[in-house]
């Protein structure tokens, strides 16, 4: 294991973990993984970021 | 982004769930309208007095065996329910968006918060334990047990139609009581879906009942001698003038959670980059239809430079909020629930303008993406030059409006918070621990936010509120809910 990262899932509103191994593979450690199955975007891309924003971001001038 | 599929198809008839059976109401039928399209998506029966009486009787009969069921066994039903809620998470969330109009992200958050209450209630074998003392006198021991009371009524509002009954029901049934839930007649579909899962989880008939309707059902609960207590979430006039006094007159315990006009206090030393987005969700999330929403923004300090710069940031960001179909994941604000509510909010904006406020951002004619009718839509509205005595401050608007008040210092801001008739959830945005602590200590309201715009207590903390926003002693959620749904029984014994 090279890295363990805690992630906040925007779809199920839960926290879970992504474990990345030395060979570059990764595992999603989430209580909902069986329920979500292949629809979990983190299975394909551990760096997945939703485009959705609850509020527009504020960019300081 | 693509628009998500709607789970409610056709126009289903929403039935009551009584004694483990689905029963069609004999009362009048009311349309359930999706505020996005103004189309009828379901019909619901407005139940009669006989129908609420039947449900209470079923709950009373179910109570006899249910209270004898060991707490750990009762929790197994809740554990199964929690699992089913996870399996149906997305459908439940989309139903809320369809019946209410909120964005799918807001619905998913609501579903999660509801499930968390089921999870917390699964700790009942520990949470409802009493206390004991040995040798209170020579050879005499004393112990306290928390025992259930019987049938409870749960009356819920339209703004969080799925979650709010779950602030009460899981704790009520986990502690051995039985419940009759009256969902809001405006958004009853998600409670019907929840009852389907309760049924699938295998709860014994009569433990969890749902009776749809209006005042007749509420009065039926209030006047029925077998209802031991009521939890209510709704408007202050109904809670203060009807529910609370009637519960008192009939000897029922009650939790009465009402309206709000929350204050968001911004200090000149706040982190602007973090504060502005927090204010957006506070004031405009759920289209402002929540008792934790910010209604008034108090900007502290006499420095016009900070005020103008801050308000420019707030206004520019609010203008960017995407308004439209909540099932489009790029949308950030949906419609308000119906035309009457929109008219009411518009009335408050007019009232503010009449009293001397000025419009910094006019949301009365919003740009709705996707070509939907703007019938129930409003955009973010920002009013400046608002004074604490105006109706837009002293009354609950329940819409996407922000009234901006200026205060010369923190003391004046705190005074404004405390003078308001509502005391639900106020927040301060600052980088000063000293000011934050002063605010937390001196402001009289149920929930305090420090750099948090929506002060929503988690399931294991009470959903607090104070005068004007709350009537009663204990609150929903967590340990206070457990205390509310149980009576203290003390036993003193001596063996000679």
Boltz contact constraints between the chains, C-beta under 6 A:
constraints:
  - contact:
      token1: [A, 13]
      token2: [B, 108]
      max_distance: 6.0
  - contact:
      token1: [A, 13]
      token2: [B, 109]
      max_distance: 6.0
  - contact:
      token1: [A, 13]
      token2: [B, 112]
      max_distance: 6.0
  - contact:
      token1: [A, 35]
      token2: [B, 86]
      max_distance: 6.0
  - contact:
      token1: [A, 35]
      token2: [B, 87]
      max_distance: 6.0
  - contact:
      token1: [A, 52]
      token2: [B, 329]
      max_distance: 6.0
  - contact:
      token1: [A, 54]
      token2: [B, 281]
      max_distance: 6.0
  - contact:
      token1: [A, 55]
      token2: [B, 277]
      max_distance: 6.0
  - contact:
      token1: [A, 55]
      token2: [B, 280]
      max_distance: 6.0
  - contact:
      token1: [A, 55]
      token2: [B, 281]
      max_distance: 6.0
  - contact:
      token1: [A, 56]
      token2: [B, 317]
      max_distance: 6.0
  - contact:
      token1: [A, 56]
      token2: [B, 320]
      max_distance: 6.0
  - contact:
      token1: [A, 58]
      token2: [B, 273]
      max_distance: 6.0
  - contact:
      token1: [A, 58]
      token2: [B, 276]
      max_distance: 6.0
  - contact:
      token1: [A, 58]
      token2: [B, 277]
      max_distance: 6.0
  - contact:
      token1: [A, 58]
      token2: [B, 313]
      max_distance: 6.0
  - contact:
      token1: [A, 58]
      token2: [B, 317]
      max_distance: 6.0
  - contact:
      token1: [A, 60]
      token2: [B, 273]
      max_distance: 6.0
